[in-house]
Amino acid sequence: MSIQTKRINRLRGELQEMNLDGLYVTNLTNVRYLSGFSGSAAQLLFLPDGQHFFTDGRYDEQSKSQVSDYDIHMIDPDYFTTFAKLGYLNKELKLGLEAAHLPLQTFRAVSEKFPKIQWVDTNNLVEPLAAVKDSSEIEAISEAAGITDRVFKEIIKEMKVGSMERNIAARVSYLFKTYGADGDAYDPIIASGPNSALPHATPGNRKFKAGDFVVMDIGAQFNGYCADLTRTVVIGDATDRHHEIYNIVLESHLAGLKAAKAGITGVELDKVCRDVIEEEGYGPLFNHSTGHGLGLEVHTYPRVSKVNDQPLLENYVVTIEPGIYIPGWGGVRIEDDVWIKRNGCTSLNRSTKELLELK
């Protein structure tokens, strides 16, 4: 049985539990997860008589090589006209749609064109299935993490007083492809000095100065799967204050790694990390969640945060990335990609967590 067949069967089991006849899939990430198709335009229809894949003529040959277990259709001239011509949606059916990914205009159009269908909003139907990784997915994320580690080790050799944020970010992107990645999983964050107090700063023209913290949030993509690594370094000599803030964040991060395992909820794991920082008096300066799921997207289900009371399951991959951000001075974040197992976890990253002083 192929990986795609297993995924289809799991989805159909969920649809049966929800008393749905099928599902209309428009989110490209979910299309790729369920069909294996990596192009930029496609939709899926799961119906009682089978599953159907739709794309346009640009991807005729690609879909034949990547997609199995589906009837493949080229749209002519658009999706809804093709659905109507094939007669798939002319029956009275109860079909789910991906409410979070379907524009209102598209929903109105599909409701008008296919009035016999009872359309049912679904939310996070495919995503929890995709959160449980199979061995091929773990392997791809591990490879992405390995490339990211290699690039981190290389790029720190180029970081010194006078280096520019955007130039280092560009070199990271170049090195990812040089070492076999598809490219960046997301735009690199290279944030120095006061900019490092901005959790998602955009690299700019600022040049590194002695005494800067530099937050480096970088991730390669391999076979569609994402890595997400953050390390924080110091340009020049670290002061006592640098060591203090860094060591608090490191303690929080390590506490998260120690606690992470199947069964712990997102809330509980977030609290483990947050408690360390709050006990040191920096709680208000940890201003984001502890982590998130990782896969074909860099931010996906589940969240490791105050709002997720669901347990993490075996073979999830999540990030653990606490931070402290002091406005006007700088910040620290340390992040690993973590493979959740029954009695613990395995970090997929190997980059050092020693506070590096780059000169």
C-alpha positions as CSV (number, residue, x, y, z in Angstrom):
1,M,0.0,0.0,0.0
2,S,1.4,3.4,-1.0
3,I,1.9,6.3,1.4
4,Q,-0.8,8.2,-0.5
5,T,-3.2,5.3,-0.2
6,K,-2.7,5.2,3.5
7,R,-3.3,8.9,3.8
8,I,-6.5,8.7,1.7
9,N,-7.8,5.9,3.9
10,R,-7.1,7.8,7.1
11,L,-9.0,10.8,5.6
12,R,-11.9,8.7,4.5
13,G,-12.1,7.3,8.0
14,E,-12.4,10.9,9.4
15,L,-15.0,11.8,6.8
16,Q,-17.1,8.7,7.8
17,E,-17.0,9.7,11.5
18,M,-18.2,13.2,10.5
19,N,-21.0,11.8,8.4
20,L,-19.6,13.5,5.3
21,D,-19.8,12.0,1.8
22,G,-16.6,13.7,0.7
23,L,-14.3,16.7,0.8
24,Y,-13.4,19.5,-1.5
25,V,-9.6,20.3,-1.0
26,T,-8.3,23.6,-2.1
27,N,-5.3,24.2,0.1
28,L,-2.2,23.4,-1.9
29,T,-0.3,22.0,1.1
30,N,-3.1,19.6,1.8
31,V,-3.3,18.7,-2.0
32,R,0.4,17.8,-1.9
33,Y,0.1,15.8,1.3
34,L,-2.8,13.8,0.0
35,S,-1.7,13.3,-3.6
36,G,2.0,13.9,-3.8
37,F,1.6,16.7,-6.4
38,S,4.1,19.5,-6.0
39,G,2.8,22.0,-8.6
40,S,1.3,25.4,-8.0
41,A,-2.3,24.8,-9.1
42,A,-4.5,21.8,-8.2
43,Q,-7.7,20.8,-6.3
44,L,-9.0,17.5,-5.0
45,L,-12.6,16.2,-4.8
46,F,-13.2,13.2,-2.5
47,L,-16.5,11.6,-3.4
48,P,-18.3,8.3,-2.6
49,D,-17.2,6.8,-5.9
50,G,-13.5,7.7,-5.6
51,Q,-11.1,10.7,-5.5
52,H,-10.5,13.1,-8.3
53,F,-7.5,15.3,-9.0
54,F,-7.8,18.5,-11.1
55,T,-5.1,20.7,-12.5
56,D,-4.4,22.7,-15.7
57,G,-2.5,21.8,-18.9
58,R,0.9,23.1,-17.6
59,Y,1.0,20.1,-15.2
60,D,-0.3,17.3,-17.5
61,E,2.9,15.4,-17.5
62,Q,3.9,16.2,-14.0
63,S,0.6,15.0,-12.6
64,K,0.9,11.7,-14.4
65,S,4.3,11.1,-12.8
66,Q,3.4,12.3,-9.3
67,V,-0.3,11.4,-8.8
68,S,-1.7,7.9,-8.3
69,D,-4.9,6.7,-6.7
70,Y,-6.8,9.5,-8.3
71,D,-8.7,10.1,-11.5
72,I,-6.7,12.9,-13.1
73,H,-8.6,15.7,-15.0
74,M,-7.3,18.8,-16.9
75,I,-9.6,21.7,-16.2
76,D,-11.3,23.3,-19.2
77,P,-11.6,26.3,-18.9
78,D,-11.9,26.4,-15.0
79,Y,-12.5,24.1,-12.1
80,F,-16.2,24.7,-11.6
81,T,-17.0,24.3,-15.3
82,T,-15.0,21.1,-15.4
83,F,-16.8,19.8,-12.3
84,A,-20.2,20.5,-13.9
85,K,-19.2,18.8,-17.2
86,L,-18.2,15.7,-15.4
87,G,-21.4,15.6,-13.4
88,Y,-19.7,14.9,-10.1
89,L,-21.6,17.5,-8.1
90,N,-25.1,17.1,-9.6
91,K,-26.2,14.7,-6.9
92,E,-27.5,15.4,-3.4
93,L,-24.3,15.0,-1.3
94,K,-22.9,16.3,2.0
95,L,-19.4,17.5,1.3
96,G,-16.9,19.2,3.5
97,L,-14.8,22.2,2.4
98,E,-11.7,23.8,3.9
99,A,-13.3,26.8,5.5
100,A,-10.0,28.4,6.5
101,H,-8.6,28.2,3.0
102,L,-11.6,29.0,0.8
103,P,-12.2,32.7,-0.2
104,L,-15.7,33.9,0.3
105,Q,-16.1,34.6,-3.4
106,T,-15.2,31.0,-4.2
107,F,-17.6,29.7,-1.6
108,R,-20.4,31.8,-3.1
109,A,-19.6,30.6,-6.6
110,V,-19.5,26.9,-5.7
111,S,-22.7,27.1,-3.7
112,E,-24.5,28.8,-6.6
113,K,-23.2,26.4,-9.3
114,F,-23.9,23.2,-7.3
115,P,-27.1,23.9,-5.3
116,K,-27.8,20.2,-4.6
117,I,-24.7,19.9,-2.5
118,Q,-24.9,20.5,1.3
119,W,-21.6,22.3,1.9
120,V,-20.2,21.8,5.4
121,D,-17.4,23.9,6.9
122,T,-14.5,21.9,8.2
123,N,-11.5,23.2,10.1
124,N,-8.2,21.4,10.6
125,L,-9.5,18.2,9.1
126,V,-6.4,17.3,7.1
127,E,-3.9,19.1,9.2
128,P,-4.0,16.8,12.3
129,L,-3.6,13.8,10.1
130,A,-0.6,15.4,8.5
131,A,0.9,16.2,11.9
132,V,1.6,12.5,12.5
133,K,4.7,12.0,10.4
134,D,5.6,8.8,8.7
135,S,9.2,7.6,8.3
136,S,9.7,9.3,4.9
137,E,8.6,12.6,6.3
138,I,10.9,12.3,9.4
139,E,13.7,11.5,7.0
140,A,13.0,14.6,4.8
141,I,12.7,17.0,7.8
142,S,15.9,15.5,9.3
143,E,17.7,16.1,6.0
144,A,16.4,19.7,5.9
145,A,17.6,20.1,9.5
146,G,21.0,18.7,8.6
147,I,21.5,21.1,5.8
148,T,20.4,24.0,8.0
149,D,23.0,22.9,10.6
150,R,25.7,22.8,8.0
151,V,24.9,26.3,6.7
152,F,24.8,27.6,10.3
153,K,28.3,26.3,10.8
154,E,29.5,27.8,7.6
155,I,27.9,31.2,7.9
156,I,29.1,32.1,11.3
157,K,32.7,32.2,9.8
158,E,31.5,35.2,7.8
159,M,30.0,37.1,10.7
160,K,32.0,39.9,12.4
161,V,31.9,43.6,13.0
162,G,30.9,45.3,9.8
163,S,28.9,42.4,8.3
164,M,25.5,43.4,7.0
165,E,22.2,41.7,8.0
166,R,20.9,41.4,4.4
167,N,24.2,40.1,3.0
168,I,24.3,37.3,5.6
169,A,20.7,36.4,4.9
170,A,21.4,36.2,1.2
171,R,24.4,34.0,1.8
172,V,22.3,31.6,3.9
173,S,19.8,31.3,1.0
174,Y,22.6,30.6,-1.5
175,L,24.3,28.0,0.7
176,F,21.0,26.1,1.3
177,K,20.8,25.4,-2.5
178,T,24.5,24.8,-2.7
179,Y,24.2,22.0,-0.2
180,G,21.2,20.3,-1.8
181,A,18.1,22.0,-0.4
182,D,15.1,23.0,-2.4
183,G,15.7,26.5,-1.0
184,D,14.6,28.4,2.0
185,A,11.7,27.1,4.1
186,Y,11.0,30.8,4.9
187,D,12.8,34.1,4.5
188,P,15.9,34.0,6.8
189,I,15.9,36.3,9.9
190,I,19.2,37.9,10.6
191,A,18.6,40.5,13.3
192,S,21.4,42.3,15.1
193,G,21.6,44.6,18.1
194,P,18.3,46.3,18.8
195,N,16.8,44.5,15.9
196,S,17.3,41.2,17.7
197,A,14.6,42.3,20.1
198,L,12.1,42.0,17.2
199,P,11.1,38.3,17.1
200,H,10.4,38.4,13.3
201,A,12.7,41.2,12.2
202,T,13.4,41.6,8.4
203,P,17.2,41.7,7.6
204,G,18.2,45.2,6.5
205,N,21.2,47.3,5.9
206,R,22.3,47.4,9.6
207,K,26.0,46.4,10.0
208,F,27.0,44.3,13.0
209,K,28.6,46.1,15.9
210,A,30.7,44.9,18.8
211,G,28.4,43.8,21.6
212,D,25.5,42.9,19.3
213,F,23.3,39.9,19.9
214,V,22.4,38.4,16.5
215,V,19.3,36.3,16.3
216,M,19.7,33.8,13.4
217,D,16.4,32.1,12.4
218,I,17.0,30.0,9.3
219,G,15.6,26.9,7.8
220,A,16.2,24.8,4.7
221,Q,13.5,23.0,2.7
222,F,14.1,19.5,1.4
223,N,11.6,17.5,-0.7
224,G,9.0,20.0,0.3
225,Y,9.6,19.6,4.1
226,C,10.8,22.4,6.3
227,A,13.4,22.9,9.0
228,D,13.4,25.8,11.4
229,L,16.5,26.6,13.5
230,T,17.3,29.6,15.7
231,R,20.6,30.3,17.3
232,T,21.8,33.5,18.9
233,V,25.4,34.7,18.8
234,V,27.4,37.7,20.1
235,I,29.6,39.8,17.9
236,G,32.8,40.4,19.9
237,D,33.0,39.7,23.6
238,A,30.0,38.7,25.6
239,T,29.2,40.7,28.8
240,D,27.7,39.4,32.0
241,R,24.4,40.7,30.8
242,H,24.7,38.7,27.5
243,H,25.5,35.6,29.5
244,E,22.6,36.2,31.9
245,I,19.9,36.5,29.3
246,Y,21.3,33.8,27.1
247,N,21.5,31.3,30.0
248,I,17.9,31.9,31.1
249,V,16.7,31.2,27.5
250,L,18.9,28.1,27.2
251,E,17.6,26.8,30.6
252,S,14.0,27.3,29.3
253,H,14.8,25.6,26.0
254,L,16.4,22.6,27.7
255,A,13.5,22.3,30.1
256,G,11.2,22.0,27.1
257,L,13.3,19.3,25.5
258,K,13.3,17.4,28.8
259,A,9.5,17.6,29.1
260,A,8.5,17.0,25.5
261,K,6.9,13.6,24.9
262,A,3.7,12.1,23.6
263,G,0.7,13.0,25.8
264,I,1.9,16.4,27.0
265,T,-0.5,19.1,25.9
266,G,0.6,22.2,24.0
267,V,-0.4,24.3,27.1
268,E,1.7,22.2,29.4
269,L,4.8,22.2,27.3
270,D,4.5,26.0,26.8
271,K,4.2,26.4,30.5
272,V,7.3,24.4,31.2
273,C,9.4,26.8,29.1
274,R,7.5,29.9,30.2
275,D,7.8,29.2,33.9
276,V,11.6,29.3,33.7
277,I,11.6,32.7,32.2
278,E,8.9,34.1,34.4
279,E,10.8,32.9,37.6
280,E,13.7,35.0,36.5
281,G,11.5,38.1,36.1
282,Y,11.5,38.3,32.3
283,G,8.0,36.8,31.7
284,P,6.5,39.8,29.8
285,L,9.5,39.8,27.5
286,F,8.7,36.2,26.2
287,N,6.0,37.5,23.9
288,H,5.2,34.6,21.6
289,S,4.3,30.9,21.9
290,T,6.8,28.3,22.6
291,G,6.5,26.5,19.3
292,H,4.5,25.1,16.4
293,G,4.2,22.1,14.2
294,L,6.5,21.6,11.3
295,G,6.1,19.8,8.0
296,L,5.2,20.8,4.4
297,E,4.7,24.3,6.0
298,V,7.0,25.9,8.5
299,H,4.1,26.9,10.8
300,T,1.4,24.2,10.9
301,Y,-0.6,22.1,13.4
302,P,-0.2,21.8,16.3
303,R,0.7,24.9,18.3
304,V,2.8,24.7,21.5
305,S,1.0,27.6,23.2
306,K,-1.3,28.7,25.9
307,V,-4.3,28.0,23.7
308,N,-3.7,24.4,22.7
309,D,-5.0,22.0,25.3
310,Q,-4.7,18.9,23.0
311,P,-2.0,16.3,23.6
312,L,1.0,16.0,21.4
313,L,1.0,12.7,19.6
314,E,3.8,10.3,18.8
315,N,5.6,11.2,15.6
316,Y,4.6,14.9,15.7
317,V,7.5,17.2,14.8
318,V,7.3,20.5,16.7
319,T,9.6,23.4,17.5
320,I,10.7,24.5,20.9
321,E,11.8,28.1,20.8
322,P,11.6,30.3,23.9
323,G,13.0,33.8,23.8
324,I,13.6,37.0,25.7
325,Y,13.4,40.3,23.9
326,I,14.6,43.5,25.5
327,P,13.4,46.6,23.5
328,G,16.3,48.9,22.4
329,W,19.0,46.4,23.4
330,G,18.6,43.0,22.0
331,G,17.1,39.5,22.3
332,V,17.8,35.8,22.4
333,R,15.9,32.9,21.0
334,I,17.0,29.2,20.8
335,E,15.1,26.8,18.7
336,D,15.2,23.1,17.8
337,D,13.0,20.9,15.6
338,V,11.8,18.1,17.9
339,W,10.6,14.7,17.0
340,I,8.0,13.6,19.6
341,K,8.3,10.0,20.8
342,R,6.4,7.9,23.3
343,N,8.7,8.5,26.3
344,G,10.6,11.6,25.2
345,C,11.8,13.4,22.1
346,T,14.7,13.7,19.7
347,S,16.1,17.0,18.5
348,L,16.7,16.9,14.8
349,N,19.3,19.7,15.0
350,R,23.0,19.3,15.9
351,S,24.1,23.0,16.0
352,T,25.9,24.0,19.1
353,K,24.0,25.8,21.9
354,E,27.1,27.3,23.3
355,L,27.1,31.1,23.4
356,L,29.4,31.9,20.5
357,E,31.5,35.1,20.5
358,L,32.3,35.9,16.9
359,K,35.3,38.1,16.1
